[in-house]
Amino acid sequence: MTFQRARSEEQREIRRRAILDTAAAMLDEMPVAEVSLNELSRRVGLAKSNVLRYFESREAVLLELLDVFLERWLTELADELAAGIEAQATPEVRADQLAEVLSRSLAERVVLCDLFGAQGGVLEHNVSVEVVKRHKRASLTQLAAMSELLLRHVPELGSQAQLFSLISLVSAGALSTYVPPPPSLLAAYADEPALGVYNLELREALRISFTSTLLGVLPRT
């Protein structure tokens, strides 16, 4: 893909979208840590200096993608929660169903979890104050939307809904960094199975984490 010089806002937006779409395609092939600005520039058909006219760094591109993927996930999550939580069930049953739906949904979205895993330690570095502020505004809006969505199905969360939402997303990012284990770790588990006693699949690890958190934030009956 090659571009002529962008001369209008519409052309600039087309180029920004191409950069984001190309980065998203790269994330389907490789983890966040392996996405480089050089390779992104090559694939999108622009010099690195031209990519930097639209995004000030690799991290700025990935932060915007995180916002895009999170918004898209929340739209899909609404239908998944509606299908997976019984409105007439007890609070405890609905809490278990919520943990199940969230763990399944996030485990199926490896790229989103990978971006969350890199957010604090990598993506929020090497970016300007303005980029961070824009990202945080979007994050807070989406966190509020997630909280509202969860409250439709488990209103007992009350004022703790936003805290639970935040902890859930942070947990998804943290736990995803351990899955899949590197070859050396898998070899160690094969050689000495007792070492892999806590080698859980991501979905099950998330379910346990979400269930434990819900026990802490739901009111006692």
N, C-alpha and C positions, 0 to 999 in steps of 0.2 A: 504494500500500500504506500502510495506517495501522495503528497499534498502540494498544491500551489499555495502561495502566500495568502493567508487569511486577510481579507480586506473588509469584512463586515462582521457584525456581532453574530449573525447567523452562522457564518463560516467558522468563527472562533468557537462557537458552541458545538458545531459538528466536530471540530478537532478535539475539543475537550472530551466529548463523548467517545470519540475513537480511542483516546488514551485510556479512559476508564474501562471501556469494553475490552481492550487489549490486555490490560492488567488483570481484569476479571478472568479472561481466558487463560492467562498464565497461572493463576491461582488454582485452576482446575488441573494443572499439570505438576505443580510444585508447591512446597510450603512457602509461607510468607518470607521466611529467612532467605530463600533462594531467588526471590524476585529482585532483580537489579535494574537500576535506571538505564544502564547501557543496553541490556537486552530488551527492555521495554521500548526504548527509542528505536532500536533496530526493527522490532516487530511492527511498530506503528508507522515506520517510514519517515521518521523525523530525526534531525540531529538532536543530540541531548540538550544542547542550548535552546532549541526550539521547544522541547517538552517543558523545560524549566520556565518558559514564558507563561505556561498555563498552570503548572503546579510547581511550587517552589522546591519540592524534594520528592523522593520516592515515598517517604512517609506521608506526605500530604496527599498523594494519590491513594494510598492504602487507607488512610483515615476516612477519606470521602467514600471509598468503597464500603468500609465498615458501616457507615451511616446508611448507605443505599441497601446493603444486604440486611441490616437490622430492620429497616422499615418494611422491606419485602417479606421478611420472615414473620413479622407481627401481623401482617395482612393474612398470611396463610395460617398462622396460629389460631386466629379467631375461629376458623372453620374446624380445625383439629380439636379445639377445646369443646366446641359445641357438640361435636360427635362423640367425644370421649368422656364427658362428665355428665353423670345423671343428676338432673336438677333436684329430684326428690330424695336423693340419698342423704345419709347423715354427713355432718361435717368431716368426720374421720374418713369416711369412704371417699367423699369428694376430694379430700386432701391427697389420698393415695392415688386417685385417678389423675389429679393434677400433676403429681410427681411423675406418673407414668407417661402422660402426654408430653410434658416438657422434656423429659429425658429422651424419649423416642425422637421427638421433633428436632432437638438440638444435635443428637448423635448422627442424624441423617444429613446435617449441614456442617460438614467438616471444615469448610472454608470459613464460615462465620465463626466457629469456635477457634480456629487458628488465628483469625484476626483479633478476637478478644484476648487470646493468650499473649499476643504481641503488643496489645494496646498500651499498657502502662510502661513496660520496660523498653519498648522500641519505637512504636508509632508516634507517641506523644513527645518524642525527642526529635531534634533536627527540623523543627517546624516553628513558625513565628507565633507570636502571641495571638495575632488575628486568626490564624488557622486553628489554633487550639480553642479559642473562644467560639468560633463558628461550630466546631465539632462538639464542644460541650453543650452548646445551646441545642443542637440537634439531638444529642444523647439524652438530655433532660426531657425534651419533648417526647421522645420515644419511650423513655422509662415511665413517664406519666401515662402514656397510652397503654403500655404493658400492664401497669398497675390497675388501670381501669378495666382492662380486659379480664384480668384474673379475678377482680372483685365481682364481676358478673356471675362467676361460677362458684367462688368461695368467698362470699362477703364477710365471713368470719375473720378474714385476714385484717380487715379494718385498716387502721393507720399503718400497719406493718406491711402492707402490700408492696409499697415502693421499695422498702428495705429488702423484702424477699426477692423482688424482681432483680435488684442490683446484685445481691449475693448469688442468685442463680446464674446470671450472665458471667460474673467473675469466676464462679466455679467451673462453668463450661469451658472458659478459656484456660484456666489452670489445669484441669484434668485432661484436656485434649493434648497438652504438651507431652503427656506420658503414653499416648496412643497414636500409632502402634509403637511398641518398644523397639529399640534398635536391634540389629542382628546379634550383637554381642550379648545383650540381655536375654534374648530368646534362647541363645545357645546355652547361657548359664542356667536358665530355667529347665531346659531339656536335660542338662547334665545333672542338676540337683533340684528336682521338682519342689522341694520344700521352700526354696527361695521365691517361688512365684505364687505364694499363697494369696497375696493381694494383687495379683496380676488380673484385674477385671477388665472386661470390655467397657468401652466408653459409656454406652447406654446404661449398663448396670451401675457403674460408678456414679453417674449423674443421678440415677434414681435414688440411690442410697443417700447421696448428698442432699437432694431436694427434700426427701422424706425427713431426714434428720433436721433440716432447717425449719420445715413446717412444724415439727414438734415443738420447736423453740418459740415460734412466733404466733401460733394459733392460741387463742384463749383456752384456759383449762375449763372443762365441763364439770 
